Amino acid sequence: MTRILSELPISQTIFDAEKKHGIDTHMVIECISRQDIPEENNGEELEDSGYWWVEFENEVKTFQTFDEVQKFLLDDAVSEGSKWFEKIKKLTE
């Protein structure tokens, strides 16, 4: 099912990613349109009319759906802060 961009939980995903990785972690999420849409267009763009460009620290990825963005940021991405914490944890075990 194709969703309207304004219906996507973008803000909640950002808050959840900041909670997981820290507010100082560099993250950028952009939806890039595949079509030339005039600036005066007041209609809602659909999720499948674009792709998602995500920067996470030093990594850049593109995704076809917002669900993939969520999975990456909330499940797969590991911040340098998290990596440092894991290293310290292993040293103290």
Secondary structure, 3 states (H helix, E strand, C coil): CCCEHHHCCHHHHHHHHHHHHCCCCCEEEEEEECCCCCCCCCCCCEHHHEEEEEEECCEEEEECCHHHHHHHHHHHCCCHHHHHHHHHHHHCC
